[in-house]
Amino acid sequence: MDHDQATKAKELHRNLEFIGLRAQATSVGLLQLCAELVKVGVLDDAAIQRIKDAIHHDITVSRPRTGSSAEFDRTLRQRLDMLFPKAETAERPAAIGNVAEMERALDVEAKAHPA
């Protein structure tokens, strides 16, 4: 992510936090909206990818700086792919696991590749 993208992502993150749109209910609504729009052909896979990229940018600028950023990035992208629908099916493909599993994956990577 270049400097301009990071600046914009940080500003959007601050604005969302300020108005309280960091809630799980908002995320659930976004996922359902995406599924509905994919189902009727309004969104394609490229549009879904841009939505996932926007979410990825926001999470990346706000994540703690511990552990492996490459592993965090890979795990985050995998989990976003699992949450959002694909144009062929308009359904989410898989469960993403829980927080403990993600923490363990990041911890194992951090120990294998200390910063």
Phi and psi restraints in degrees (range 20) as a CNS / XPLOR table:
assign (resid 1 and name C) (resid 2 and name N)
       (resid 2 and name CA) (resid 2 and name C) 1.0 -78.9 20.0 2
assign (resid 2 and name N) (resid 2 and name CA)
       (resid 2 and name C) (resid 3 and name N) 1.0 173.3 20.0 2
assign (resid 2 and name C) (resid 3 and name N)
       (resid 3 and name CA) (resid 3 and name C) 1.0 -60.1 20.0 2
assign (resid 3 and name N) (resid 3 and name CA)
       (resid 3 and name C) (resid 4 and name N) 1.0 -42.6 20.0 2
assign (resid 3 and name C) (resid 4 and name N)
       (resid 4 and name CA) (resid 4 and name C) 1.0 -64.1 20.0 2
assign (resid 4 and name N) (resid 4 and name CA)
       (resid 4 and name C) (resid 5 and name N) 1.0 -42.8 20.0 2
assign (resid 4 and name C) (resid 5 and name N)
       (resid 5 and name CA) (resid 5 and name C) 1.0 -62.7 20.0 2
assign (resid 5 and name N) (resid 5 and name CA)
       (resid 5 and name C) (resid 6 and name N) 1.0 -43.0 20.0 2
assign (resid 5 and name C) (resid 6 and name N)
       (resid 6 and name CA) (resid 6 and name C) 1.0 -63.4 20.0 2
assign (resid 6 and name N) (resid 6 and name CA)
       (resid 6 and name C) (resid 7 and name N) 1.0 -41.8 20.0 2
assign (resid 6 and name C) (resid 7 and name N)
       (resid 7 and name CA) (resid 7 and name C) 1.0 -61.9 20.0 2
assign (resid 7 and name N) (resid 7 and name CA)
       (resid 7 and name C) (resid 8 and name N) 1.0 -46.3 20.0 2
assign (resid 7 and name C) (resid 8 and name N)
       (resid 8 and name CA) (resid 8 and name C) 1.0 -64.0 20.0 2
assign (resid 8 and name N) (resid 8 and name CA)
       (resid 8 and name C) (resid 9 and name N) 1.0 -41.1 20.0 2
assign (resid 8 and name C) (resid 9 and name N)
       (resid 9 and name CA) (resid 9 and name C) 1.0 -64.8 20.0 2
assign (resid 9 and name N) (resid 9 and name CA)
       (resid 9 and name C) (resid 10 and name N) 1.0 -41.0 20.0 2
assign (resid 9 and name C) (resid 10 and name N)
       (resid 10 and name CA) (resid 10 and name C) 1.0 -64.0 20.0 2
assign (resid 10 and name N) (resid 10 and name CA)
       (resid 10 and name C) (resid 11 and name N) 1.0 -41.8 20.0 2
assign (resid 10 and name C) (resid 11 and name N)
       (resid 11 and name CA) (resid 11 and name C) 1.0 -64.4 20.0 2
assign (resid 11 and name N) (resid 11 and name CA)
       (resid 11 and name C) (resid 12 and name N) 1.0 -44.9 20.0 2
assign (resid 11 and name C) (resid 12 and name N)
       (resid 12 and name CA) (resid 12 and name C) 1.0 -61.2 20.0 2
assign (resid 12 and name N) (resid 12 and name CA)
       (resid 12 and name C) (resid 13 and name N) 1.0 -42.9 20.0 2
assign (resid 12 and name C) (resid 13 and name N)
       (resid 13 and name CA) (resid 13 and name C) 1.0 -58.4 20.0 2
assign (resid 13 and name N) (resid 13 and name CA)
       (resid 13 and name C) (resid 14 and name N) 1.0 -47.8 20.0 2
assign (resid 13 and name C) (resid 14 and name N)
       (resid 14 and name CA) (resid 14 and name C) 1.0 -61.4 20.0 2
assign (resid 14 and name N) (resid 14 and name CA)
       (resid 14 and name C) (resid 15 and name N) 1.0 -41.9 20.0 2
assign (resid 14 and name C) (resid 15 and name N)
       (resid 15 and name CA) (resid 15 and name C) 1.0 -65.0 20.0 2
assign (resid 15 and name N) (resid 15 and name CA)
       (resid 15 and name C) (resid 16 and name N) 1.0 -42.3 20.0 2
assign (resid 15 and name C) (resid 16 and name N)
       (resid 16 and name CA) (resid 16 and name C) 1.0 -64.2 20.0 2
assign (resid 16 and name N) (resid 16 and name CA)
       (resid 16 and name C) (resid 17 and name N) 1.0 -42.8 20.0 2
assign (resid 16 and name C) (resid 17 and name N)
       (resid 17 and name CA) (resid 17 and name C) 1.0 -62.1 20.0 2
assign (resid 17 and name N) (resid 17 and name CA)
       (resid 17 and name C) (resid 18 and name N) 1.0 -41.1 20.0 2
assign (resid 17 and name C) (resid 18 and name N)
       (resid 18 and name CA) (resid 18 and name C) 1.0 -61.0 20.0 2
assign (resid 18 and name N) (resid 18 and name CA)
       (resid 18 and name C) (resid 19 and name N) 1.0 -40.6 20.0 2
assign (resid 18 and name C) (resid 19 and name N)
       (resid 19 and name CA) (resid 19 and name C) 1.0 -93.5 20.0 2
assign (resid 19 and name N) (resid 19 and name CA)
       (resid 19 and name C) (resid 20 and name N) 1.0 0.5 20.0 2
assign (resid 19 and name C) (resid 20 and name N)
       (resid 20 and name CA) (resid 20 and name C) 1.0 84.2 20.0 2
assign (resid 20 and name N) (resid 20 and name CA)
       (resid 20 and name C) (resid 21 and name N) 1.0 22.9 20.0 2
assign (resid 20 and name C) (resid 21 and name N)
       (resid 21 and name CA) (resid 21 and name C) 1.0 -91.2 20.0 2
assign (resid 21 and name N) (resid 21 and name CA)
       (resid 21 and name C) (resid 22 and name N) 1.0 30.1 20.0 2
assign (resid 21 and name C) (resid 22 and name N)
       (resid 22 and name CA) (resid 22 and name C) 1.0 -97.4 20.0 2
assign (resid 22 and name N) (resid 22 and name CA)
       (resid 22 and name C) (resid 23 and name N) 1.0 12.9 20.0 2
assign (resid 22 and name C) (resid 23 and name N)
       (resid 23 and name CA) (resid 23 and name C) 1.0 -79.7 20.0 2
assign (resid 23 and name N) (resid 23 and name CA)
       (resid 23 and name C) (resid 24 and name N) 1.0 151.8 20.0 2
assign (resid 23 and name C) (resid 24 and name N)
       (resid 24 and name CA) (resid 24 and name C) 1.0 -62.4 20.0 2
assign (resid 24 and name N) (resid 24 and name CA)
       (resid 24 and name C) (resid 25 and name N) 1.0 -34.1 20.0 2
assign (resid 24 and name C) (resid 25 and name N)
       (resid 25 and name CA) (resid 25 and name C) 1.0 -60.8 20.0 2
assign (resid 25 and name N) (resid 25 and name CA)
       (resid 25 and name C) (resid 26 and name N) 1.0 -38.4 20.0 2
assign (resid 25 and name C) (resid 26 and name N)
       (resid 26 and name CA) (resid 26 and name C) 1.0 -64.1 20.0 2
assign (resid 26 and name N) (resid 26 and name CA)
       (resid 26 and name C) (resid 27 and name N) 1.0 -41.3 20.0 2
assign (resid 26 and name C) (resid 27 and name N)
       (resid 27 and name CA) (resid 27 and name C) 1.0 -64.4 20.0 2
assign (resid 27 and name N) (resid 27 and name CA)
       (resid 27 and name C) (resid 28 and name N) 1.0 -42.8 20.0 2
assign (resid 27 and name C) (resid 28 and name N)
       (resid 28 and name CA) (resid 28 and name C) 1.0 -61.3 20.0 2
assign (resid 28 and name N) (resid 28 and name CA)
       (resid 28 and name C) (resid 29 and name N) 1.0 -43.1 20.0 2
assign (resid 28 and name C) (resid 29 and name N)
       (resid 29 and name CA) (resid 29 and name C) 1.0 -61.4 20.0 2
assign (resid 29 and name N) (resid 29 and name CA)
       (resid 29 and name C) (resid 30 and name N) 1.0 -42.3 20.0 2
assign (resid 29 and name C) (resid 30 and name N)
       (resid 30 and name CA) (resid 30 and name C) 1.0 -62.1 20.0 2
assign (resid 30 and name N) (resid 30 and name CA)
       (resid 30 and name C) (resid 31 and name N) 1.0 -44.2 20.0 2
assign (resid 30 and name C) (resid 31 and name N)
       (resid 31 and name CA) (resid 31 and name C) 1.0 -62.5 20.0 2
assign (resid 31 and name N) (resid 31 and name CA)
       (resid 31 and name C) (resid 32 and name N) 1.0 -42.3 20.0 2
assign (resid 31 and name C) (resid 32 and name N)
       (resid 32 and name CA) (resid 32 and name C) 1.0 -66.4 20.0 2
assign (resid 32 and name N) (resid 32 and name CA)
       (resid 32 and name C) (resid 33 and name N) 1.0 -41.9 20.0 2
assign (resid 32 and name C) (resid 33 and name N)
       (resid 33 and name CA) (resid 33 and name C) 1.0 -60.1 20.0 2
assign (resid 33 and name N) (resid 33 and name CA)
       (resid 33 and name C) (resid 34 and name N) 1.0 -45.2 20.0 2
assign (resid 33 and name C) (resid 34 and name N)
       (resid 34 and name CA) (resid 34 and name C) 1.0 -60.7 20.0 2
assign (resid 34 and name N) (resid 34 and name CA)
       (resid 34 and name C) (resid 35 and name N) 1.0 -44.7 20.0 2
assign (resid 34 and name C) (resid 35 and name N)
       (resid 35 and name CA) (resid 35 and name C) 1.0 -60.3 20.0 2
assign (resid 35 and name N) (resid 35 and name CA)
       (resid 35 and name C) (resid 36 and name N) 1.0 -43.0 20.0 2
assign (resid 35 and name C) (resid 36 and name N)
       (resid 36 and name CA) (resid 36 and name C) 1.0 -65.3 20.0 2
assign (resid 36 and name N) (resid 36 and name CA)
       (resid 36 and name C) (resid 37 and name N) 1.0 -41.9 20.0 2
assign (resid 36 and name C) (resid 37 and name N)
       (resid 37 and name CA) (resid 37 and name C) 1.0 -70.7 20.0 2
assign (resid 37 and name N) (resid 37 and name CA)
       (resid 37 and name C) (resid 38 and name N) 1.0 -33.1 20.0 2
assign (resid 37 and name C) (resid 38 and name N)
       (resid 38 and name CA) (resid 38 and name C) 1.0 -67.6 20.0 2
assign (resid 38 and name N) (resid 38 and name CA)
       (resid 38 and name C) (resid 39 and name N) 1.0 -43.4 20.0 2
assign (resid 38 and name C) (resid 39 and name N)
       (resid 39 and name CA) (resid 39 and name C) 1.0 -58.6 20.0 2
assign (resid 39 and name N) (resid 39 and name CA)
       (resid 39 and name C) (resid 40 and name N) 1.0 -37.4 20.0 2
assign (resid 39 and name C) (resid 40 and name N)
       (resid 40 and name CA) (resid 40 and name C) 1.0 -95.0 20.0 2
assign (resid 40 and name N) (resid 40 and name CA)
       (resid 40 and name C) (resid 41 and name N) 1.0 5.7 20.0 2
assign (resid 40 and name C) (resid 41 and name N)
       (resid 41 and name CA) (resid 41 and name C) 1.0 84.3 20.0 2
assign (resid 41 and name N) (resid 41 and name CA)
       (resid 41 and name C) (resid 42 and name N) 1.0 11.7 20.0 2
assign (resid 41 and name C) (resid 42 and name N)
       (resid 42 and name CA) (resid 42 and name C) 1.0 -77.7 20.0 2
assign (resid 42 and name N) (resid 42 and name CA)
       (resid 42 and name C) (resid 43 and name N) 1.0 -38.2 20.0 2
assign (resid 42 and name C) (resid 43 and name N)
       (resid 43 and name CA) (resid 43 and name C) 1.0 -109.6 20.0 2
assign (resid 43 and name N) (resid 43 and name CA)
       (resid 43 and name C) (resid 44 and name N) 1.0 139.0 20.0 2
assign (resid 43 and name C) (resid 44 and name N)
       (resid 44 and name CA) (resid 44 and name C) 1.0 -109.1 20.0 2
assign (resid 44 and name N) (resid 44 and name CA)
       (resid 44 and name C) (resid 45 and name N) 1.0 -178.0 20.0 2
assign (resid 44 and name C) (resid 45 and name N)
       (resid 45 and name CA) (resid 45 and name C) 1.0 -61.2 20.0 2
assign (resid 45 and name N) (resid 45 and name CA)
       (resid 45 and name C) (resid 46 and name N) 1.0 -35.0 20.0 2
assign (resid 45 and name C) (resid 46 and name N)
       (resid 46 and name CA) (resid 46 and name C) 1.0 -64.8 20.0 2
assign (resid 46 and name N) (resid 46 and name CA)
       (resid 46 and name C) (resid 47 and name N) 1.0 -39.4 20.0 2
assign (resid 46 and name C) (resid 47 and name N)
       (resid 47 and name CA) (resid 47 and name C) 1.0 -66.7 20.0 2
assign (resid 47 and name N) (resid 47 and name CA)
       (resid 47 and name C) (resid 48 and name N) 1.0 -42.7 20.0 2
assign (resid 47 and name C) (resid 48 and name N)
       (resid 48 and name CA) (resid 48 and name C) 1.0 -61.0 20.0 2
assign (resid 48 and name N) (resid 48 and name CA)
       (resid 48 and name C) (resid 49 and name N) 1.0 -40.5 20.0 2
assign (resid 48 and name C) (resid 49 and name N)
       (resid 49 and name CA) (resid 49 and name C) 1.0 -62.3 20.0 2
assign (resid 49 and name N) (resid 49 and name CA)
       (resid 49 and name C) (resid 50 and name N) 1.0 -40.3 20.0 2
assign (resid 49 and name C) (resid 50 and name N)
       (resid 50 and name CA) (resid 50 and name C) 1.0 -64.5 20.0 2
assign (resid 50 and name N) (resid 50 and name CA)
       (resid 50 and name C) (resid 51 and name N) 1.0 -37.0 20.0 2
assign (resid 50 and name C) (resid 51 and name N)
       (resid 51 and name CA) (resid 51 and name C) 1.0 -64.9 20.0 2
assign (resid 51 and name N) (resid 51 and name CA)
       (resid 51 and name C) (resid 52 and name N) 1.0 -46.4 20.0 2
assign (resid 51 and name C) (resid 52 and name N)
       (resid 52 and name CA) (resid 52 and name C) 1.0 -62.5 20.0 2
assign (resid 52 and name N) (resid 52 and name CA)
       (resid 52 and name C) (resid 53 and name N) 1.0 -39.0 20.0 2
assign (resid 52 and name C) (resid 53 and name N)
       (resid 53 and name CA) (resid 53 and name C) 1.0 -62.9 20.0 2
assign (resid 53 and name N) (resid 53 and name CA)
       (resid 53 and name C) (resid 54 and name N) 1.0 -40.2 20.0 2
assign (resid 53 and name C) (resid 54 and name N)
       (resid 54 and name CA) (resid 54 and name C) 1.0 -62.6 20.0 2
assign (resid 54 and name N) (resid 54 and name CA)
       (resid 54 and name C) (resid 55 and name N) 1.0 -42.8 20.0 2
assign (resid 54 and name C) (resid 55 and name N)
       (resid 55 and name CA) (resid 55 and name C) 1.0 -64.8 20.0 2
assign (resid 55 and name N) (resid 55 and name CA)
       (resid 55 and name C) (resid 56 and name N) 1.0 -44.5 20.0 2
assign (resid 55 and name C) (resid 56 and name N)
       (resid 56 and name CA) (resid 56 and name C) 1.0 -57.9 20.0 2
assign (resid 56 and name N) (resid 56 and name CA)
       (resid 56 and name C) (resid 57 and name N) 1.0 -45.4 20.0 2
assign (resid 56 and name C) (resid 57 and name N)
       (resid 57 and name CA) (resid 57 and name C) 1.0 -59.3 20.0 2
assign (resid 57 and name N) (resid 57 and name CA)
       (resid 57 and name C) (resid 58 and name N) 1.0 -44.2 20.0 2
assign (resid 57 and name C) (resid 58 and name N)
       (resid 58 and name CA) (resid 58 and name C) 1.0 -65.5 20.0 2
assign (resid 58 and name N) (resid 58 and name CA)
       (resid 58 and name C) (resid 59 and name N) 1.0 -44.6 20.0 2
assign (resid 58 and name C) (resid 59 and name N)
       (resid 59 and name CA) (resid 59 and name C) 1.0 -66.1 20.0 2
assign (resid 59 and name N) (resid 59 and name CA)
       (resid 59 and name C) (resid 60 and name N) 1.0 -38.9 20.0 2
assign (resid 59 and name C) (resid 60 and name N)
       (resid 60 and name CA) (resid 60 and name C) 1.0 -62.8 20.0 2
assign (resid 60 and name N) (resid 60 and name CA)
       (resid 60 and name C) (resid 61 and name N) 1.0 -41.5 20.0 2
assign (resid 60 and name C) (resid 61 and name N)
       (resid 61 and name CA) (resid 61 and name C) 1.0 -74.0 20.0 2
assign (resid 61 and name N) (resid 61 and name CA)
       (resid 61 and name C) (resid 62 and name N) 1.0 -15.4 20.0 2
assign (resid 61 and name C) (resid 62 and name N)
       (resid 62 and name CA) (resid 62 and name C) 1.0 -111.4 20.0 2
assign (resid 62 and name N) (resid 62 and name CA)
       (resid 62 and name C) (resid 63 and name N) 1.0 -1.0 20.0 2
assign (resid 62 and name C) (resid 63 and name N)
       (resid 63 and name CA) (resid 63 and name C) 1.0 -76.1 20.0 2
assign (resid 63 and name N) (resid 63 and name CA)
       (resid 63 and name C) (resid 64 and name N) 1.0 152.4 20.0 2
assign (resid 63 and name C) (resid 64 and name N)
       (resid 64 and name CA) (resid 64 and name C) 1.0 -63.0 20.0 2
assign (resid 64 and name N) (resid 64 and name CA)
       (resid 64 and name C) (resid 65 and name N) 1.0 149.1 20.0 2
assign (resid 64 and name C) (resid 65 and name N)
       (resid 65 and name CA) (resid 65 and name C) 1.0 -90.9 20.0 2
assign (resid 65 and name N) (resid 65 and name CA)
       (resid 65 and name C) (resid 66 and name N) 1.0 31.3 20.0 2
assign (resid 65 and name C) (resid 66 and name N)
       (resid 66 and name CA) (resid 66 and name C) 1.0 -101.0 20.0 2
assign (resid 66 and name N) (resid 66 and name CA)
       (resid 66 and name C) (resid 67 and name N) 1.0 155.0 20.0 2
assign (resid 66 and name C) (resid 67 and name N)
       (resid 67 and name CA) (resid 67 and name C) 1.0 78.3 20.0 2
assign (resid 67 and name N) (resid 67 and name CA)
       (resid 67 and name C) (resid 68 and name N) 1.0 -170.6 20.0 2
assign (resid 67 and name C) (resid 68 and name N)
       (resid 68 and name CA) (resid 68 and name C) 1.0 -86.8 20.0 2
assign (resid 68 and name N) (resid 68 and name CA)
       (resid 68 and name C) (resid 69 and name N) 1.0 119.8 20.0 2
assign (resid 68 and name C) (resid 69 and name N)
       (resid 69 and name CA) (resid 69 and name C) 1.0 -70.2 20.0 2
assign (resid 69 and name N) (resid 69 and name CA)
       (resid 69 and name C) (resid 70 and name N) 1.0 -32.7 20.0 2
assign (resid 69 and name C) (resid 70 and name N)
       (resid 70 and name CA) (resid 70 and name C) 1.0 -65.6 20.0 2
assign (resid 70 and name N) (resid 70 and name CA)
       (resid 70 and name C) (resid 71 and name N) 1.0 -43.1 20.0 2
assign (resid 70 and name C) (resid 71 and name N)
       (resid 71 and name CA) (resid 71 and name C) 1.0 -68.4 20.0 2
assign (resid 71 and name N) (resid 71 and name CA)
       (resid 71 and name C) (resid 72 and name N) 1.0 -40.9 20.0 2
assign (resid 71 and name C) (resid 72 and name N)
       (resid 72 and name CA) (resid 72 and name C) 1.0 -58.6 20.0 2
assign (resid 72 and name N) (resid 72 and name CA)
       (resid 72 and name C) (resid 73 and name N) 1.0 -46.6 20.0 2
assign (resid 72 and name C) (resid 73 and name N)
       (resid 73 and name CA) (resid 73 and name C) 1.0 -60.0 20.0 2
assign (resid 73 and name N) (resid 73 and name CA)
       (resid 73 and name C) (resid 74 and name N) 1.0 -46.5 20.0 2
assign (resid 73 and name C) (resid 74 and name N)
       (resid 74 and name CA) (resid 74 and name C) 1.0 -62.6 20.0 2
assign (resid 74 and name N) (resid 74 and name CA)
       (resid 74 and name C) (resid 75 and name N) 1.0 -46.8 20.0 2
assign (resid 74 and name C) (resid 75 and name N)
       (resid 75 and name CA) (resid 75 and name C) 1.0 -65.0 20.0 2
assign (resid 75 and name N) (resid 75 and name CA)
       (resid 75 and name C) (resid 76 and name N) 1.0 -42.4 20.0 2
assign (resid 75 and name C) (resid 76 and name N)
       (resid 76 and name CA) (resid 76 and name C) 1.0 -62.0 20.0 2
assign (resid 76 and name N) (resid 76 and name CA)
       (resid 76 and name C) (resid 77 and name N) 1.0 -46.0 20.0 2
assign (resid 76 and name C) (resid 77 and name N)
       (resid 77 and name CA) (resid 77 and name C) 1.0 -62.3 20.0 2
assign (resid 77 and name N) (resid 77 and name CA)
       (resid 77 and name C) (resid 78 and name N) 1.0 -41.3 20.0 2
assign (resid 77 and name C) (resid 78 and name N)
       (resid 78 and name CA) (resid 78 and name C) 1.0 -59.5 20.0 2
assign (resid 78 and name N) (resid 78 and name CA)
       (resid 78 and name C) (resid 79 and name N) 1.0 -45.2 20.0 2
assign (resid 78 and name C) (resid 79 and name N)
       (resid 79 and name CA) (resid 79 and name C) 1.0 -70.1 20.0 2
assign (resid 79 and name N) (resid 79 and name CA)
       (resid 79 and name C) (resid 80 and name N) 1.0 -36.7 20.0 2
assign (resid 79 and name C) (resid 80 and name N)
       (resid 80 and name CA) (resid 80 and name C) 1.0 -63.5 20.0 2
assign (resid 80 and name N) (resid 80 and name CA)
       (resid 80 and name C) (resid 81 and name N) 1.0 -41.3 20.0 2
assign (resid 80 and name C) (resid 81 and name N)
       (resid 81 and name CA) (resid 81 and name C) 1.0 -60.4 20.0 2
assign (resid 81 and name N) (resid 81 and name CA)
       (resid 81 and name C) (resid 82 and name N) 1.0 -35.9 20.0 2
assign (resid 81 and name C) (resid 82 and name N)
       (resid 82 and name CA) (resid 82 and name C) 1.0 -72.6 20.0 2
assign (resid 82 and name N) (resid 82 and name CA)
       (resid 82 and name C) (resid 83 and name N) 1.0 -28.0 20.0 2
assign (resid 82 and name C) (resid 83 and name N)
       (resid 83 and name CA) (resid 83 and name C) 1.0 -81.2 20.0 2
assign (resid 83 and name N) (resid 83 and name CA)
       (resid 83 and name C) (resid 84 and name N) 1.0 -38.0 20.0 2
assign (resid 83 and name C) (resid 84 and name N)
       (resid 84 and name CA) (resid 84 and name C) 1.0 -90.2 20.0 2
assign (resid 84 and name N) (resid 84 and name CA)
       (resid 84 and name C) (resid 85 and name N) 1.0 149.6 20.0 2
assign (resid 84 and name C) (resid 85 and name N)
       (resid 85 and name CA) (resid 85 and name C) 1.0 -73.1 20.0 2
assign (resid 85 and name N) (resid 85 and name CA)
       (resid 85 and name C) (resid 86 and name N) 1.0 157.6 20.0 2
assign (resid 85 and name C) (resid 86 and name N)
       (resid 86 and name CA) (resid 86 and name C) 1.0 -103.7 20.0 2
assign (resid 86 and name N) (resid 86 and name CA)
       (resid 86 and name C) (resid 87 and name N) 1.0 149.6 20.0 2
assign (resid 86 and name C) (resid 87 and name N)
       (resid 87 and name CA) (resid 87 and name C) 1.0 -60.9 20.0 2
assign (resid 87 and name N) (resid 87 and name CA)
       (resid 87 and name C) (resid 88 and name N) 1.0 -34.3 20.0 2
assign (resid 87 and name C) (resid 88 and name N)
       (resid 88 and name CA) (resid 88 and name C) 1.0 -63.9 20.0 2
assign (resid 88 and name N) (resid 88 and name CA)
       (resid 88 and name C) (resid 89 and name N) 1.0 -35.4 20.0 2
assign (resid 88 and name C) (resid 89 and name N)
       (resid 89 and name CA) (resid 89 and name C) 1.0 -117.3 20.0 2
assign (resid 89 and name N) (resid 89 and name CA)
       (resid 89 and name C) (resid 90 and name N) 1.0 -22.9 20.0 2
assign (resid 89 and name C) (resid 90 and name N)
       (resid 90 and name CA) (resid 90 and name C) 1.0 59.0 20.0 2
assign (resid 90 and name N) (resid 90 and name CA)
       (resid 90 and name C) (resid 91 and name N) 1.0 22.0 20.0 2
assign (resid 90 and name C) (resid 91 and name N)
       (resid 91 and name CA) (resid 91 and name C) 1.0 -124.1 20.0 2
assign (resid 91 and name N) (resid 91 and name CA)
       (resid 91 and name C) (resid 92 and name N) 1.0 153.4 20.0 2
assign (resid 91 and name C) (resid 92 and name N)
       (resid 92 and name CA) (resid 92 and name C) 1.0 -73.6 20.0 2
assign (resid 92 and name N) (resid 92 and name CA)
       (resid 92 and name C) (resid 93 and name N) 1.0 134.9 20.0 2
assign (resid 92 and name C) (resid 93 and name N)
       (resid 93 and name CA) (resid 93 and name C) 1.0 -76.8 20.0 2
assign (resid 93 and name N) (resid 93 and name CA)
       (resid 93 and name C) (resid 94 and name N) 1.0 -28.9 20.0 2
assign (resid 93 and name C) (resid 94 and name N)
       (resid 94 and name CA) (resid 94 and name C) 1.0 -161.8 20.0 2
assign (resid 94 and name N) (resid 94 and name CA)
       (resid 94 and name C) (resid 95 and name N) 1.0 163.3 20.0 2
assign (resid 94 and name C) (resid 95 and name N)
       (resid 95 and name CA) (resid 95 and name C) 1.0 -72.6 20.0 2
assign (resid 95 and name N) (resid 95 and name CA)
       (resid 95 and name C) (resid 96 and name N) 1.0 150.0 20.0 2
assign (resid 95 and name C) (resid 96 and name N)
       (resid 96 and name CA) (resid 96 and name C) 1.0 -99.2 20.0 2
assign (resid 96 and name N) (resid 96 and name CA)
       (resid 96 and name C) (resid 97 and name N) 1.0 -6.2 20.0 2
assign (resid 96 and name C) (resid 97 and name N)
       (resid 97 and name CA) (resid 97 and name C) 1.0 88.9 20.0 2
assign (resid 97 and name N) (resid 97 and name CA)
       (resid 97 and name C) (resid 98 and name N) 1.0 -171.8 20.0 2
assign (resid 97 and name C) (resid 98 and name N)
       (resid 98 and name CA) (resid 98 and name C) 1.0 -116.9 20.0 2
assign (resid 98 and name N) (resid 98 and name CA)
       (resid 98 and name C) (resid 99 and name N) 1.0 176.2 20.0 2
assign (resid 98 and name C) (resid 99 and name N)
       (resid 99 and name CA) (resid 99 and name C) 1.0 -61.0 20.0 2
assign (resid 99 and name N) (resid 99 and name CA)
       (resid 99 and name C) (resid 100 and name N) 1.0 -41.7 20.0 2
assign (resid 99 and name C) (resid 100 and name N)
       (resid 100 and name CA) (resid 100 and name C) 1.0 -59.5 20.0 2
assign (resid 100 and name N) (resid 100 and name CA)
       (resid 100 and name C) (resid 101 and name N) 1.0 -40.3 20.0 2
assign (resid 100 and name C) (resid 101 and name N)
       (resid 101 and name CA) (resid 101 and name C) 1.0 -64.7 20.0 2
assign (resid 101 and name N) (resid 101 and name CA)
       (resid 101 and name C) (resid 102 and name N) 1.0 -40.4 20.0 2
assign (resid 101 and name C) (resid 102 and name N)
       (resid 102 and name CA) (resid 102 and name C) 1.0 -66.4 20.0 2
assign (resid 102 and name N) (resid 102 and name CA)
       (resid 102 and name C) (resid 103 and name N) 1.0 -43.0 20.0 2
assign (resid 102 and name C) (resid 103 and name N)
       (resid 103 and name CA) (resid 103 and name C) 1.0 -61.3 20.0 2
assign (resid 103 and name N) (resid 103 and name CA)
       (resid 103 and name C) (resid 104 and name N) 1.0 -42.3 20.0 2
assign (resid 103 and name C) (resid 104 and name N)
       (resid 104 and name CA) (resid 104 and name C) 1.0 -62.7 20.0 2
assign (resid 104 and name N) (resid 104 and name CA)
       (resid 104 and name C) (resid 105 and name N) 1.0 -43.7 20.0 2
assign (resid 104 and name C) (resid 105 and name N)
       (resid 105 and name CA) (resid 105 and name C) 1.0 -61.6 20.0 2
assign (resid 105 and name N) (resid 105 and name CA)
       (resid 105 and name C) (resid 106 and name N) 1.0 -42.3 20.0 2
assign (resid 105 and name C) (resid 106 and name N)
       (resid 106 and name CA) (resid 106 and name C) 1.0 -70.2 20.0 2
assign (resid 106 and name N) (resid 106 and name CA)
       (resid 106 and name C) (resid 107 and name N) 1.0 -37.3 20.0 2
assign (resid 106 and name C) (resid 107 and name N)
       (resid 107 and name CA) (resid 107 and name C) 1.0 -66.3 20.0 2
assign (resid 107 and name N) (resid 107 and name CA)
       (resid 107 and name C) (resid 108 and name N) 1.0 -42.2 20.0 2
assign (resid 107 and name C) (resid 108 and name N)
       (resid 108 and name CA) (resid 108 and name C) 1.0 -62.5 20.0 2
assign (resid 108 and name N) (resid 108 and name CA)
       (resid 108 and name C) (resid 109 and name N) 1.0 -43.5 20.0 2
assign (resid 108 and name C) (resid 109 and name N)
       (resid 109 and name CA) (resid 109 and name C) 1.0 -65.5 20.0 2
assign (resid 109 and name N) (resid 109 and name CA)
       (resid 109 and name C) (resid 110 and name N) 1.0 -41.6 20.0 2
assign (resid 109 and name C) (resid 110 and name N)
       (resid 110 and name CA) (resid 110 and name C) 1.0 -62.8 20.0 2
assign (resid 110 and name N) (resid 110 and name CA)
       (resid 110 and name C) (resid 111 and name N) 1.0 -39.6 20.0 2
assign (resid 110 and name C) (resid 111 and name N)
       (resid 111 and name CA) (resid 111 and name C) 1.0 -70.4 20.0 2
assign (resid 111 and name N) (resid 111 and name CA)
       (resid 111 and name C) (resid 112 and name N) 1.0 -33.1 20.0 2
assign (resid 111 and name C) (resid 112 and name N)
       (resid 112 and name CA) (resid 112 and name C) 1.0 -74.9 20.0 2
assign (resid 112 and name N) (resid 112 and name CA)
       (resid 112 and name C) (resid 113 and name N) 1.0 -29.2 20.0 2
assign (resid 112 and name C) (resid 113 and name N)
       (resid 113 and name CA) (resid 113 and name C) 1.0 -133.2 20.0 2
assign (resid 113 and name N) (resid 113 and name CA)
       (resid 113 and name C) (resid 114 and name N) 1.0 73.8 20.0 2
assign (resid 113 and name C) (resid 114 and name N)
       (resid 114 and name CA) (resid 114 and name C) 1.0 -60.3 20.0 2
assign (resid 114 and name N) (resid 114 and name CA)
       (resid 114 and name C) (resid 115 and name N) 1.0 143.2 20.0 2
